[in-house]
Amino acid sequence: HMKSLRCTMHFDKYVVENEYYIEGQEVKEVEYLATNAWLRYDLQRELDNFNNEFNDEGRVAYHGMWDLDEAVWRLNNNWKLFVMYFKDRLIGWQWNILNEINIYRNRTDGIVYNPMKKDEFTFVDKLLIKKDEVYGCNFYLNKDYRGKTHSIYFKAEHPRMVRAQGYNRMIWDIESWNRQSLSTLEHTKGITTEEISYES
């Protein structure tokens, strides 16, 4: 079994209790990436930071981690990308998926969603996303900016933007190994959780 915590954020009830804004914080939705040289440069720098941090912790390289080619492919295949800036520096991202998710397992028993290179992974399950919902995954903030209220602003502003587009809920899963992600639930209202397990 692959166990995870299924979280549902109900936008009409969602509150981040300790939110405050710092001058220079901004969240934007990415519309075009293929020809956007500045954004590609910024994203590549942060992808390198993500991968280096992962490797520094002595973990096996993340099998199924997206790259710029996959990001371009995603944006044409029912994914939305939101990026966070602080004083014009890109410091994080959050992906959302619409319509349906095919869940795969990677070589290290982690979960990969709707991968471009499907044949590298083991299919586990399919999840249909309702028309008024989005599925959230791949949340990342540069380690130099964590715990400095940037994550608090991001987790308040991103749902506001998604709600303004007409959606009512965001769903995501926290894998059992990823205990630090549980901190995103702290100081919030309007998120319900349930334990789920995938047959594998």
N, C-alpha and C positions, 0 to 999 in steps of 0.2 A: 504493500500500500504506500502511496505517496500522500502524506497528510498535509493539509494546509488550513489556514483560517480564512474563510470567505467573509469579506467585509462589504457592507453595503452602506454607502453614504446617501442619505435622503436630503436632497438640497434644501427642501422647504424647512427642515428642522436643523440643518447643519450650522454649527457655530464653532469658531475657534476662539476660546475664551481669553487667550493671552495675546491676541493679535495686536501688533502695531506696525506702523509703516516707517521705514527709514528712507530718507531722500536718496534717490538713485536706484531704487528697486523697481523693476518692471518685468512683467510677464507678457510674452507675445506668442501668438500662434504662427507657426511656419506655414506659408502657403506654397512657396517655390524654393526648391533646394538645388535642383540640377544645375542651374546656371548662376546661382548666387555665390560668388567666389568668397566674399567676406564671411558669410555664414558657414560655408563649407570649411573654411580655415578655422573658425572658432569652434565648430563642432569637432573637427579632427583633433584639435589641441585637447579638448576635454575628453574625447574618447581615449586618447593616449594617457591622460591622467587617470581615468577610470581603470584602464587595463593595467597600468603600472601599480596603482594602489592594490588592485586585486592580487597581482603577482607578489608585491611586497609582503602581503600577509601570508605568503607561503602556500596559497591555494593554487590548484591547477587552473590554468588559463580558462576563462569562461567560455565553454563550448556553446556556440550559438549567439554570442554577443554580436549585436548589429554593427555595421560599418556604414560609410557614406553611401555605397551602392545600394545596400539594403534599405537605408533611410529613404532614398529616392523611390525605390520600389514600393515601400510601405505607403508613402504619401499618395501613390496611385492605386492603392488597394485597401481602402477603408480604414486607414490609420490617420490619426491627427497627432501633431507634434507641437507641444508648448515648451518654450524655452524661457529661462529666467536670466535676467541681466542685473548686474549691480554696477552702477557707474560705467555703463557701456561694455562691461566684460561679461561674456556668457559664463554662467556659473552652474547651470543645471538644466535638466529637462524632465519632461513627463510625457509619456505616450498614452494615447487612448485608442481603443479599437471599437469599430462599429459593426453591427450586423451579426457576425459569427466568429467564433474563435476555434481554431483547431489547436489542441494542446498536445505538445510533444515532450518527450523526455530526452535529455541530452546524455552524453557519456558519463557524466558525474551525478546522474539521478536528479538533476535540476529540471525545472520546467521552462520550455521555450514555446512562445505563442506565434502562430501563423508564420513560421519561418519561410524565407525565400527559397532556401535550399532544403526542401522537405526530406530528401532521400538520406540526409545525414543523421536523421533523428528517428525515434520510435514513436509512432502515433499512440496517444493515450485516450483522448476523449474529445468530444465536440460540445461547444457551449453556444447556444443561441442567445444573442443580445437583443432585448426588446427595443422597439423603436425609440422609446424615451429614455434609454439607458446608454451609458458608455462603459467600457471596461478599461480600467487603468493599469498600466504596467511600466516597468523600466523607469521608476522614479530615481533621480540621481541629483545630488548636490555636491559640488567640489568640496573636498574635506576641509579646506581652509575656511570655508564659509558655513560649516555646520555649527549648530549650537549658538549662532550669533543672530538668531531670530529670522534669518533668511528662509529657513525651512518653514517657519511659522507663517511668514507672509505668503510663500509659495502655496502652502496647503490651504490657505484661505482664498487667494486670488484665482488660482486655477479653477476650482469648482465654481466660483462666481462667473467666470468667463464661459464655462461649459453650460451652466444653468441659463445664462443669457442667450445661448444658442437654441434653447427650447428643450433641453434634457432635464429629467427629474431626479436621476440617480446615477451614481458611479459605483461600480463593483470592482473589487480587486481581491487577490489572494496573497496571503503572507505565508511563504513556505516555512516549514517547521525549523529549518536551520537559521532562518533570518530573523532572529529575535530582536535585533536592533530596530527593525521596521515597526515593531509594536509601539515604539515611542511616538509614531505618527498619530496614534489613537489618543494619546494623552492630551488633556485640556481641550477636548472637543465634546460636542453634543451632536446627536443625529446620525451616529454610525452604529449599525447593528452587526453582530458577528455570529458565525456558526462554524463549527469544526466540520471539515469535509475530508474525504479520502478518495483518491482515484485508484481504481484497479490498475495494476501494472503488470 
